Amino acid sequence: MSVLVIIFNQEHAAALTRWGIHFARGHGHDLEVIYARKHSNYEAARVIAEPAHHESEIIRTIHETAQGHLSNPIEEAKNKPEITIKQLSASDLLLPTLEEIESANPKIILLCKQRSARSGAEEVNIARSIFERSTRTTILMRLGASETSECKRILIPTAGGPHASSALKTAVGIADQQNGEVTALFVEPQGDEVAQEVGNHLLAKILRHSGVDQAEKLKPRVEVSNDVYGTIARVAEDGFDLVMVGTTEQSVIRKALFGTIPDRLIAGQRSTTIAVIKAPTPLITQFQDRIEHWMALTVPQLSREDRITLFESLQNNSRWNFDFLALIGLSTAIATLGLIQDSAAVVIGAMLVAPLMSPLLGCGLAIVQNNFPLFRISLKSILLGFLVALGIGTTLGLISPINELTDELRGRGGPTVLDMGVALLSGIAAAYCTGRPNLSAALPGVAIAAALVPPIATVGVSLALGQYGNTTGAALLFSTNVVAIILGASFAFYAGGVRAKKEQRKSVRWVRRTLLALSLASIMLLVPLSGLLYTQYLRPDPVQISPTLEAAMKKYVQQHLNADLMNINTERKKGRPMVILDIQSPTAPTPEQTTALATLASEFTGHDLELQLRTQLVIESKNPRIEPGMNAAD
């Protein structure tokens, strides 16, 4: 591991090299100093062991500073870091510098940003870009005017968090090597008389969480004030060599490095150096950033205008109003009548009318946007729409003339993992098409594939008929569709570039909790869905046609149907075993005869099964006897 110092000009060379040595000693790392030179000819980073006469003045300054600092008698007894000096040249320094950082894989990156924050100087922009993009501990410094090599007193204003913890650990390491002191400052807002005690308690908790509470060089300090920055400046003027703030927020960085208070500190007699430190990026965040980069290159990203149109459309269509109520009522009534009639065409028509897809997509959009108001609106529409549809389905089921389930009703009572796959892909397709106006023609097909209203209608009709097993299955199907479509829509919107700002992701807990709840719900749904898949498709057929059963069925067919039994097969239909008989008969069997055969098969096998008779009509005709001398016409 190493500390990497990146220098862009002569102004910072000596001071930044000295600070690099401080940080390297404080962590027990080696030091690598890179001079990034702007030049029309590209030159990869090369090591300079001993500067030649033709080397730049900056390289000689870096080398002399390093040698002079390490040859100090005070420093000789201390652990000396190995120092490597490099130079790279390019017309555009950002990408070569980032590549060199990746190659060096440093523990800490040290940069300087001493000019005005509004300056257009290239090194200012490069330093800011490296600080923002770096995944390692990165320190952006504004150097004091003093050329002292000491760092005896360090001030760390802290309010908790990973960046403040990184600042505390870094400062304690430097203080141990310099025999210095670190002051951890906590500013508690003014309140009642116990404000000081509250601040002491909170600061102690922050130090324990950072793992530096037992450090000998650490001095806690609590100030009670409503002026945080003014208090930090007042304390910092008390003779500190370094003030280091942990943060990634641009407003805090500007105040810390370029406000009037830092100007007073830097120009003061003590000439304090000010630094902003950013903790290393967690691995999960690095992985997320890489996924986002890959998606941006692979998936067409929605433009700003498309995102505005998408948000406006889903916000309006996901709202519970009279239009939504009318559509959910009509679509449920159509779907229920189609299910009762056992008409697939009518059920498909109901799917096209149903408005439930919009609030489901609204939930997916709200999750990736961290938009809780939209999520609340969409969730309300889903819940009320379900209740209305359930009421309509139950009412029509009670007044319907049927007394048993149709195939359409039964078909929605046994969902499997395959249905979850269909719902997930439907959510992805619906979200992808909704965000792209040129693909809106595909939305009706997605609505048919998703099939949101028919399962609710099936729940209502099955309840009315007392078919509670089918009710549970249909409710399971609807729940599966809701969970999978929301997750699929979230993925599609995220892949299309609809994301919350990075600073918002860490502060919104409901998104993480919602995604966790949806993921757990998916896992829980997989258990019954997998069981039903096994039952319907994978479980070995339990029906065994014994010779005794075959003989009994053959006898019944011959005696009662006056037919011949040609073949016996078994298969599954809707999860139930079925016996199929192929017979040859001069007449079609009656339903009573078919039921009697099914009862016979059930008694022999011990299974509740269905029976299907496939009849081949065989009618024989005999010509009358023709006497000699007569022809067929007579």
C-alpha positions as semicolon CSV with decimal commas, in nm:
position;residue;x (nm);y (nm);z (nm)
1;M;0,000;0,000;0,000
2;S;0,113;0,356;-0,064
3;V;0,023;0,720;-0,033
4;L;-0,007;0,880;-0,377
5;V;0,063;1,254;-0,414
6;I;-0,038;1,418;-0,741
7;I;0,128;1,751;-0,822
8;F;0,040;1,977;-1,114
9;N;0,254;2,291;-1,061
10;Q;0,562;2,433;-0,892
11;E;0,357;2,624;-0,637
12;H;0,249;2,306;-0,457
13;A;0,548;2,078;-0,514
14;A;0,745;2,121;-0,192
15;A;0,456;2,158;0,054
16;L;0,247;1,874;-0,090
17;T;0,549;1,643;-0,088
18;R;0,605;1,716;0,280
19;W;0,241;1,642;0,358
20;G;0,268;1,319;0,161
21;I;0,554;1,213;0,386
22;H;0,343;1,292;0,695
23;F;0,054;1,077;0,575
24;A;0,284;0,795;0,458
25;R;0,457;0,780;0,798
26;G;0,129;0,804;0,982
27;H;-0,004;0,491;0,812
28;G;0,323;0,304;0,765
29;H;0,296;0,319;0,384
30;D;0,536;0,400;0,107
31;L;0,510;0,731;-0,080
32;E;0,462;0,778;-0,452
33;V;0,476;1,130;-0,598
34;I;0,353;1,193;-0,951
35;Y;0,413;1,514;-1,140
36;A;0,136;1,539;-1,401
37;R;0,275;1,771;-1,669
38;K;0,059;1,926;-1,938
39;H;0,238;1,868;-2,269
40;S;0,140;1,820;-2,631
41;N;0,330;1,490;-2,650
42;Y;0,197;1,200;-2,447
43;E;0,444;1,025;-2,218
44;A;0,342;0,742;-1,986
45;A;0,437;0,767;-1,622
46;R;0,808;0,695;-1,576
47;V;1,012;0,661;-1,259
48;I;1,281;0,924;-1,196
49;A;1,535;0,786;-0,949
50;E;1,781;1,076;-0,970
51;P;1,683;1,397;-1,151
52;A;1,911;1,478;-1,445
53;H;2,004;1,830;-1,542
54;H;1,738;1,836;-1,812
55;E;1,454;1,739;-1,577
56;S;1,195;2,000;-1,490
57;E;1,235;2,226;-1,191
58;I;0,928;2,065;-1,029
59;I;1,089;1,718;-1,035
60;R;1,406;1,859;-0,875
61;T;1,197;2,036;-0,608
62;I;1,011;1,716;-0,524
63;H;1,338;1,520;-0,501
64;E;1,516;1,781;-0,290
65;T;1,219;1,818;-0,054
66;A;1,195;1,444;0,000
67;Q;1,568;1,403;0,060
68;G;1,592;1,705;0,287
69;H;1,292;1,606;0,495
70;L;1,407;1,248;0,545
71;S;1,766;1,351;0,625
72;N;1,647;1,567;0,913
73;P;1,818;1,432;1,230
74;I;1,488;1,443;1,411
75;E;1,338;1,217;1,148
76;E;1,627;0,970;1,113
77;A;1,520;0,755;1,404
78;K;1,169;0,718;1,270
79;N;1,037;0,478;1,015
80;K;1,119;0,622;0,674
81;P;0,886;0,551;0,382
82;E;1,026;0,445;0,048
83;I;0,969;0,730;-0,196
84;T;0,910;0,687;-0,570
85;I;0,895;0,991;-0,800
86;K;0,724;0,971;-1,139
87;Q;0,637;1,203;-1,425
88;L;0,364;1,170;-1,687
89;S;0,285;1,405;-1,973
90;A;-0,032;1,453;-2,175
91;S;-0,235;1,724;-2,340
92;D;-0,542;1,614;-2,141
93;L;-0,425;1,504;-1,799
94;L;-0,746;1,366;-1,646
95;L;-0,769;1,020;-1,806
96;P;-0,392;0,942;-1,787
97;T;-0,391;1,047;-1,421
98;L;-0,693;0,827;-1,343
99;E;-0,527;0,534;-1,521
100;E;-0,211;0,584;-1,317
101;I;-0,418;0,588;-0,997
102;E;-0,575;0,255;-1,092
103;S;-0,232;0,113;-1,169
104;A;-0,076;0,234;-0,842
105;N;-0,376;0,122;-0,631
106;P;-0,288;0,361;-0,346
107;K;-0,437;0,362;0,003
108;I;-0,456;0,743;0,016
109;I;-0,458;1,004;-0,261
110;L;-0,333;1,354;-0,185
111;L;-0,430;1,651;-0,403
112;C;-0,403;2,026;-0,379
113;K;-0,666;2,285;-0,468
114;Q;-0,529;2,620;-0,360
115;R;-0,680;2,846;-0,622
116;S;-1,027;2,991;-0,625
117;A;-1,313;2,743;-0,657
118;R;-1,440;2,947;-0,956
119;S;-1,105;2,938;-1,133
120;G;-1,092;2,775;-1,472
121;A;-0,737;2,644;-1,427
122;E;-0,708;2,287;-1,554
123;E;-0,544;2,151;-1,240
124;V;-0,837;2,282;-1,037
125;N;-1,087;2,091;-1,252
126;I;-0,873;1,778;-1,258
127;A;-0,830;1,778;-0,881
128;R;-1,207;1,816;-0,835
129;S;-1,280;1,536;-1,083
130;I;-1,033;1,298;-0,919
131;F;-1,176;1,375;-0,576
132;E;-1,531;1,300;-0,700
133;R;-1,443;0,983;-0,894
134;S;-1,194;0,824;-0,661
135;T;-1,298;0,509;-0,475
136;R;-1,006;0,532;-0,230
137;T;-0,938;0,762;0,064
138;T;-0,885;1,098;-0,105
139;I;-0,768;1,423;0,054
140;L;-0,808;1,762;-0,111
141;M;-0,587;2,024;0,055
142;R;-0,554;2,400;0,064
143;L;-0,197;2,458;0,175
144;G;-0,085;2,714;0,429
145;A;0,193;2,957;0,352
146;S;0,430;2,817;0,614
147;E;0,708;2,581;0,505
148;T;0,730;2,404;0,839
149;S;0,773;2,029;0,829
150;E;0,587;1,971;1,151
151;C;0,230;1,862;1,208
152;K;0,191;1,872;1,584
153;R;-0,167;1,984;1,628
154;I;-0,459;1,860;1,418
155;L;-0,823;1,967;1,446
156;I;-1,098;1,730;1,326
157;P;-1,450;1,879;1,331
158;T;-1,679;1,578;1,341
159;A;-2,048;1,495;1,346
160;G;-2,016;1,124;1,272
161;G;-2,025;0,930;0,947
162;P;-1,766;0,735;0,745
163;H;-1,577;1,043;0,620
164;A;-1,535;1,187;0,969
165;S;-1,419;0,845;1,092
166;S;-1,161;0,833;0,814
167;A;-1,039;1,181;0,910
168;L;-1,001;1,079;1,276
169;K;-0,807;0,761;1,195
170;T;-0,579;0,943;0,953
171;A;-0,509;1,224;1,198
172;V;-0,436;0,988;1,489
173;G;-0,180;0,804;1,272
174;I;0,001;1,128;1,191
175;A;-0,006;1,242;1,555
176;D;0,149;0,916;1,671
177;Q;0,446;0,963;1,436
178;Q;0,486;1,336;1,504
179;N;0,428;1,305;1,879
180;G;0,145;1,550;1,828
181;E;-0,215;1,588;1,937
182;V;-0,554;1,547;1,766
183;T;-0,853;1,750;1,881
184;A;-1,190;1,597;1,794
185;L;-1,435;1,890;1,789
186;F;-1,812;1,846;1,823
187;V;-2,045;2,147;1,805
188;E;-2,368;2,094;2,002
189;P;-2,657;2,336;1,934
190;Q;-2,755;2,560;2,219
191;G;-3,039;2,426;2,430
192;D;-3,095;2,387;2,801
193;E;-2,836;2,345;3,071
194;V;-2,756;1,982;2,976
195;A;-2,640;2,069;2,621
196;Q;-2,274;2,025;2,717
197;E;-2,339;1,679;2,864
198;V;-2,538;1,577;2,558
199;G;-2,253;1,687;2,333
200;N;-2,001;1,492;2,541
201;H;-2,216;1,179;2,514
202;L;-2,261;1,213;2,138
203;L;-1,892;1,278;2,074
204;A;-1,793;0,976;2,286
205;K;-2,031;0,764;2,080
206;I;-1,880;0,895;1,754
207;L;-1,527;0,820;1,873
208;R;-1,622;0,466;1,979
209;H;-1,782;0,402;1,642
210;S;-1,467;0,532;1,469
211;G;-1,247;0,304;1,676
212;V;-1,017;0,583;1,803
213;D;-1,167;0,643;2,146
214;Q;-0,868;0,477;2,317
215;A;-0,601;0,672;2,125
216;E;-0,351;0,845;2,356
217;K;-0,306;1,145;2,125
218;L;-0,680;1,217;2,100
219;K;-0,840;1,508;2,286
220;P;-1,221;1,539;2,273
221;R;-1,366;1,890;2,274
222;V;-1,731;1,995;2,278
223;E;-1,850;2,350;2,205
224;V;-2,210;2,465;2,254
225;S;-2,312;2,702;1,976
226;N;-2,564;2,749;1,696
227;D;-2,294;2,885;1,462
228;V;-2,115;2,569;1,352
229;Y;-1,872;2,719;1,099
230;G;-1,800;3,020;1,318
231;T;-1,719;2,793;1,611
232;I;-1,490;2,574;1,399
233;A;-1,306;2,885;1,276
234;R;-1,269;3,022;1,629
235;V;-1,125;2,694;1,758
236;A;-0,904;2,650;1,449
237;E;-0,735;2,985;1,511
238;D;-0,593;2,842;1,832
239;G;-0,267;2,737;1,667
240;F;-0,350;2,420;1,465
241;D;-0,123;2,298;1,185
242;L;-0,399;2,105;1,004
243;V;-0,778;2,126;1,002
244;M;-0,933;1,824;0,829
245;V;-1,305;1,792;0,751
246;G;-1,465;1,468;0,637
247;T;-1,731;1,517;0,368
248;T;-1,826;1,473;-0,001
249;E;-2,083;1,755;-0,018
250;Q;-1,976;2,031;-0,256
251;S;-2,121;2,308;-0,041
252;V;-1,919;2,195;0,261
253;I;-1,604;2,159;0,050
254;R;-1,639;2,513;-0,083
255;K;-1,695;2,655;0,267
256;A;-1,406;2,456;0,409
257;L;-1,153;2,540;0,139
258;F;-1,256;2,874;-0,007
259;G;-1,463;3,065;0,250
260;T;-1,349;3,380;0,424
261;I;-1,266;3,181;0,738
262;P;-1,011;2,956;0,559
263;D;-0,855;3,268;0,404
264;R;-0,804;3,414;0,752
265;L;-0,654;3,089;0,880
266;I;-0,418;3,042;0,586
267;A;-0,301;3,404;0,594
268;G;-0,264;3,406;0,971
269;Q;0,054;3,387;1,173
270;R;0,020;3,012;1,225
271;S;-0,065;2,949;0,856
272;T;-0,298;2,654;0,900
273;T;-0,343;2,397;0,622
274;I;-0,703;2,295;0,553
275;A;-0,805;1,960;0,405
276;V;-1,121;1,780;0,304
277;I;-1,113;1,400;0,323
278;K;-1,340;1,148;0,155
279;A;-1,354;0,792;0,288
280;P;-1,303;0,498;0,049
281;T;-1,612;0,400;-0,146
282;P;-1,773;0,077;-0,015
283;L;-1,745;-0,224;-0,245
284;I;-2,122;-0,243;-0,290
285;T;-2,125;0,119;-0,410
286;Q;-1,834;0,054;-0,646
287;F;-2,021;-0,245;-0,788
288;Q;-2,335;-0,034;-0,829
289;D;-2,140;0,237;-1,009
290;R;-1,993;-0,017;-1,249
291;I;-2,336;-0,164;-1,318
292;E;-2,472;0,184;-1,389
293;H;-2,182;0,258;-1,623
294;W;-2,235;-0,071;-1,808
295;M;-2,609;-0,003;-1,839
296;A;-2,545;0,347;-1,968
297;L;-2,330;0,200;-2,246
298;T;-2,562;-0,094;-2,322
299;V;-2,922;0,021;-2,268
300;P;-3,058;0,329;-2,451
301;Q;-3,095;0,594;-2,182
302;L;-3,410;0,803;-2,155
303;S;-3,364;1,167;-2,245
304;R;-3,463;1,445;-2,009
305;E;-3,779;1,511;-2,211
306;D;-3,872;1,140;-2,207
307;R;-3,824;1,125;-1,829
308;I;-4,046;1,431;-1,780
309;T;-4,318;1,279;-2,001
310;L;-4,288;0,943;-1,825
311;F;-4,320;1,093;-1,479
312;E;-4,614;1,311;-1,578
313;S;-4,795;1,019;-1,743
314;L;-4,754;0,775;-1,455
315;Q;-4,834;1,037;-1,194
316;N;-5,165;1,115;-1,366
317;N;-5,262;0,757;-1,457
318;S;-5,170;0,615;-1,117
319;R;-5,400;0,849;-0,926
320;W;-5,725;0,715;-0,777
321;N;-6,011;0,910;-0,938
322;F;-6,342;0,849;-1,113
323;D;-6,177;0,742;-1,439
324;F;-5,970;0,481;-1,258
325;L;-6,275;0,360;-1,066
326;A;-6,483;0,333;-1,383
327;L;-6,217;0,139;-1,571
328;I;-6,143;-0,102;-1,287
329;G;-6,516;-0,167;-1,243
330;L;-6,585;-0,225;-1,611
331;S;-6,279;-0,440;-1,669
332;T;-6,360;-0,657;-1,365
333;A;-6,722;-0,703;-1,478
334;I;-6,610;-0,802;-1,828
335;A;-6,346;-1,039;-1,692
336;T;-6,592;-1,201;-1,449
337;L;-6,853;-1,263;-1,718
338;G;-6,584;-1,404;-1,945
339;L;-6,463;-1,639;-1,673
340;I;-6,819;-1,755;-1,600
341;Q;-6,885;-1,814;-1,971
342;D;-6,549;-1,990;-2,004
343;S;-6,463;-1,747;-2,286
344;A;-6,094;-1,671;-2,326
345;A;-6,166;-1,394;-2,581
346;V;-6,382;-1,198;-2,337
347;V;-6,120;-1,233;-2,062
348;I;-5,852;-1,101;-2,297
349;G;-6,072;-0,801;-2,375
350;A;-6,100;-0,726;-2,003
351;M;-5,723;-0,724;-1,972
352;L;-5,701;-0,442;-2,226
353;V;-5,943;-0,225;-2,026
354;A;-5,784;-0,280;-1,685
355;P;-5,594;0,028;-1,548
356;L;-5,390;-0,150;-1,278
357;M;-5,067;-0,160;-1,478
358;S;-5,013;0,218;-1,441
359;P;-4,995;0,229;-1,059
360;L;-4,769;-0,078;-1,058
361;L;-4,532;0,101;-1,296
362;G;-4,572;0,410;-1,076
363;C;-4,446;0,211;-0,777
364;G;-4,145;0,094;-0,977
365;L;-4,067;0,449;-1,090
366;A;-4,109;0,586;-0,737
367;I;-3,861;0,331;-0,599
368;V;-3,580;0,422;-0,839
369;Q;-3,657;0,795;-0,804
370;N;-3,688;0,793;-0,423
371;N;-4,027;0,955;-0,485
372;F;-4,241;0,867;-0,183
373;P;-4,546;1,081;-0,282
374;L;-4,577;0,892;-0,611
375;F;-4,532;0,561;-0,430
376;R;-4,809;0,649;-0,186
377;I;-5,046;0,753;-0,469
378;S;-4,977;0,435;-0,666
379;L;-5,008;0,204;-0,367
380;K;-5,343;0,360;-0,275
381;S;-5,475;0,296;-0,628
382;I;-5,358;-0,066;-0,620
383;L;-5,523;-0,139;-0,286
384;L;-5,853;0,036;-0,364
385;G;-5,860;-0,114;-0,713
386;F;-5,815;-0,462;-0,569
387;L;-6,097;-0,413;-0,318
388;V;-6,337;-0,279;-0,583
389;A;-6,252;-0,561;-0,825
390;L;-6,289;-0,821;-0,550
391;G;-6,632;-0,685;-0,456
392;I;-6,754;-0,688;-0,815
393;G;-6,620;-1,038;-0,878
394;T;-6,781;-1,177;-0,563
395;T;-7,116;-1,012;-0,638
396;L;-7,135;-1,144;-0,994
397;G;-7,025;-1,486;-0,869
398;L;-7,315;-1,495;-0,621
399;I;-7,578;-1,412;-0,884
400;S;-7,427;-1,624;-1,160
401;P;-7,606;-1,944;-1,271
402;I;-7,297;-2,168;-1,253
403;N;-7,241;-2,404;-0,961
404;E;-6,892;-2,529;-1,048
405;L;-6,566;-2,385;-1,175
406;T;-6,510;-2,338;-1,546
407;D;-6,178;-2,416;-1,709
408;E;-6,094;-2,043;-1,723
409;L;-6,156;-2,009;-1,349
410;R;-5,969;-2,327;-1,267
411;G;-5,677;-2,223;-1,487
412;R;-5,606;-1,921;-1,264
413;G;-5,617;-2,122;-0,942
414;G;-5,288;-2,305;-0,989
415;P;-5,004;-2,053;-1,054
416;T;-4,644;-2,171;-1,077
417;V;-4,296;-2,022;-1,094
418;L;-4,355;-1,981;-1,466
419;D;-4,625;-1,723;-1,388
420;M;-4,375;-1,525;-1,181
421;G;-4,138;-1,527;-1,476
422;V;-4,415;-1,401;-1,704
423;A;-4,504;-1,121;-1,460
424;L;-4,140;-1,015;-1,415
425;L;-4,079;-0,996;-1,790
426;S;-4,412;-0,818;-1,838
427;G;-4,310;-0,552;-1,585
428;I;-3,978;-0,499;-1,764
429;A;-4,149;-0,480;-2,102
430;A;-4,422;-0,243;-1,978
431;A;-4,173;-0,005;-1,817
432;Y;-3,944;-0,012;-2,120
433;C;-4,231;0,066;-2,359
434;T;-4,390;0,330;-2,135
435;G;-4,075;0,539;-2,132
436;R;-4,045;0,530;-2,511
437;P;-4,339;0,680;-2,705
438;N;-4,239;0,501;-3,026
439;L;-4,302;0,164;-2,855
440;S;-4,647;0,244;-2,713
441;A;-4,810;0,006;-2,964
442;A;-4,665;-0,287;-2,769
443;L;-4,842;-0,193;-2,443
444;P;-5,170;-0,377;-2,519
445;G;-4,975;-0,699;-2,563
446;V;-4,800;-0,641;-2,233
447;A;-5,136;-0,584;-2,063
448;I;-5,260;-0,918;-2,195
449;A;-4,947;-1,097;-2,077
450;A;-4,966;-0,944;-1,728
451;A;-5,334;-1,044;-1,667
452;L;-5,398;-0,841;-1,350
453;V;-5,778;-0,821;-1,324
454;P;-5,880;-1,183;-1,411
455;P;-5,708;-1,329;-1,101
456;I;-5,898;-1,084;-0,878
457;A;-6,225;-1,176;-1,049
458;T;-6,138;-1,543;-1,002
459;V;-6,088;-1,484;-0,631
460;G;-6,434;-1,329;-0,606
461;V;-6,617;-1,597;-0,809
462;S;-6,435;-1,880;-0,629
463;L;-6,531;-1,731;-0,294
464;A;-6,894;-1,711;-0,406
465;L;-6,888;-2,079;-0,512
466;G;-6,711;-2,191;-0,195
467;Q;-6,406;-2,312;-0,388
468;Y;-6,152;-2,193;-0,133
469;G;-5,858;-2,385;-0,279
470;N;-5,905;-2,207;-0,611
471;T;-5,949;-1,879;-0,421
472;T;-5,609;-1,920;-0,256
473;G;-5,443;-2,004;-0,586
474;A;-5,592;-1,701;-0,766
475;A;-5,492;-1,470;-0,480
476;L;-5,141;-1,616;-0,499
477;L;-5,134;-1,541;-0,872
478;F;-5,238;-1,178;-0,821
479;S;-4,981;-1,129;-0,544
480;T;-4,713;-1,279;-0,765
481;N;-4,805;-1,046;-1,050
482;V;-4,794;-0,737;-0,828
483;V;-4,457;-0,813;-0,670
484;A;-4,288;-0,927;-0,991
485;I;-4,420;-0,639;-1,204
486;I;-4,301;-0,376;-0,954
487;L;-3,956;-0,535;-0,937
488;G;-3,938;-0,571;-1,315
489;A;-4,048;-0,211;-1,370
490;S;-3,790;-0,085;-1,117
491;F;-3,516;-0,272;-1,299
492;A;-3,624;-0,142;-1,641
493;F;-3,646;0,220;-1,526
494;Y;-3,310;0,192;-1,348
495;A;-3,147;0,044;-1,656
496;G;-3,297;0,323;-1,868
497;G;-3,122;0,590;-1,663
498;V;-3,401;0,690;-1,421
499;R;-3,218;0,716;-1,089
500;A;-3,212;0,930;-0,780
501;K;-2,920;1,159;-0,711
502;K;-2,638;0,990;-0,525
503;E;-2,668;1,220;-0,226
504;Q;-3,036;1,119;-0,192
505;R;-2,977;0,743;-0,200
506;K;-2,812;0,728;0,142
507;S;-3,076;0,940;0,316
508;V;-3,395;0,758;0,211
509;R;-3,456;0,441;0,412
510;W;-3,801;0,356;0,278
511;V;-3,657;0,262;-0,061
512;R;-3,420;0,005;0,089
513;R;-3,692;-0,129;0,313
514;T;-3,941;-0,152;0,025
515;L;-3,695;-0,335;-0,198
516;L;-3,610;-0,569;0,088
517;A;-3,980;-0,637;0,150
518;L;-4,044;-0,705;-0,219
519;S;-3,743;-0,935;-0,239
520;L;-3,851;-1,128;0,071
521;A;-4,205;-1,151;-0,068
522;S;-4,067;-1,295;-0,392
523;I;-3,871;-1,558;-0,200
524;M;-4,176;-1,647;0,008
525;L;-4,394;-1,673;-0,302
526;L;-4,143;-1,904;-0,468
527;V;-4,215;-2,175;-0,211
528;P;-4,583;-2,241;-0,299
529;L;-4,524;-2,160;-0,666
530;S;-4,245;-2,417;-0,687
531;G;-4,466;-2,673;-0,513
532;L;-4,745;-2,618;-0,763
533;L;-4,498;-2,642;-1,051
534;Y;-4,378;-2,975;-0,921
535;T;-4,734;-3,096;-0,873
536;Q;-4,846;-2,999;-1,221
537;Y;-4,543;-3,078;-1,434
538;L;-4,262;-3,254;-1,254
539;R;-4,412;-3,500;-1,008
540;P;-4,427;-3,858;-1,135
541;D;-4,776;-3,969;-1,233
542;P;-4,931;-4,142;-0,927
543;V;-5,203;-4,316;-1,131
544;Q;-5,116;-4,676;-1,206
545;I;-5,345;-4,873;-1,434
546;S;-5,336;-5,221;-1,288
547;P;-5,445;-5,527;-1,491
548;T;-5,745;-5,560;-1,260
549;L;-5,858;-5,202;-1,332
550;E;-5,799;-5,248;-1,704
551;A;-6,010;-5,565;-1,705
552;A;-6,290;-5,398;-1,506
553;M;-6,300;-5,100;-1,741
554;K;-6,295;-5,321;-2,046
555;K;-6,585;-5,523;-1,907
556;Y;-6,787;-5,209;-1,830
557;V;-6,726;-5,069;-2,178
558;Q;-6,838;-5,389;-2,342
559;Q;-7,149;-5,444;-2,127
560;H;-7,281;-5,088;-2,089
561;L;-7,149;-4,909;-2,396
562;N;-7,152;-5,201;-2,637
563;A;-6,803;-5,085;-2,736
564;D;-6,444;-5,205;-2,755
565;L;-6,168;-5,062;-2,534
566;M;-5,871;-4,990;-2,762
567;N;-5,621;-4,806;-2,537
568;I;-5,570;-4,658;-2,187
569;N;-5,344;-4,357;-2,115
570;T;-5,283;-4,132;-1,814
571;E;-5,180;-3,765;-1,799
572;R;-5,224;-3,451;-1,587
573;K;-5,462;-3,164;-1,653
574;K;-5,457;-2,854;-1,433
575;G;-5,267;-3,049;-1,169
576;R;-5,517;-3,337;-1,151
577;P;-5,456;-3,689;-1,282
578;M;-5,666;-3,791;-1,581
579;V;-5,739;-4,131;-1,736
580;I;-5,798;-4,130;-2,111
581;L;-5,986;-4,416;-2,274
582;D;-5,991;-4,471;-2,650
583;I;-6,296;-4,675;-2,749
584;Q;-6,474;-4,783;-3,065
585;S;-6,851;-4,763;-3,028
586;P;-7,157;-4,747;-3,256
587;T;-7,301;-4,470;-3,034
588;A;-7,169;-4,180;-2,830
589;P;-7,147;-4,251;-2,454
590;T;-7,367;-4,049;-2,219
591;P;-7,230;-3,822;-1,943
592;E;-7,364;-4,065;-1,684
593;Q;-7,165;-4,350;-1,835
594;T;-6,848;-4,135;-1,839
595;T;-6,902;-4,043;-1,472
596;A;-6,952;-4,408;-1,382
597;L;-6,620;-4,499;-1,549
598;A;-6,444;-4,217;-1,361
599;T;-6,588;-4,341;-1,032
600;L;-6,471;-4,692;-1,114
601;A;-6,117;-4,569;-1,187
602;S;-6,108;-4,360;-0,867
603;E;-6,213;-4,658;-0,654
604;F;-5,940;-4,880;-0,796
605;T;-5,658;-4,617;-0,787
606;G;-5,752;-4,433;-0,468
607;H;-5,711;-4,096;-0,644
608;D;-5,960;-3,822;-0,720
609;L;-5,920;-3,815;-1,094
610;E;-6,094;-3,714;-1,413
611;L;-6,173;-3,938;-1,704
612;Q;-6,193;-3,863;-2,072
613;L;-6,356;-4,086;-2,332
614;R;-6,230;-4,048;-2,685
615;T;-6,485;-4,225;-2,898
616;Q;-6,440;-4,352;-3,251
617;L;-6,783;-4,415;-3,398
618;V;-6,794;-4,747;-3,586
619;I;-7,122;-4,825;-3,767
620;E;-7,139;-5,142;-3,971
621;S;-7,394;-5,198;-4,252
622;K;-7,487;-5,536;-4,409
623;N;-7,617;-5,572;-4,763
624;P;-7,935;-5,796;-4,808
625;R;-7,880;-6,138;-4,963
626;I;-7,897;-6,124;-5,349
627;E;-8,065;-6,426;-5,510
628;P;-7,924;-6,568;-5,835
629;G;-8,069;-6,394;-6,138
630;M;-8,133;-6,074;-5,946
631;N;-7,928;-5,757;-5,971
632;A;-7,857;-5,495;-5,704
633;A;-8,124;-5,264;-5,845
634;D;-8,399;-5,518;-5,777
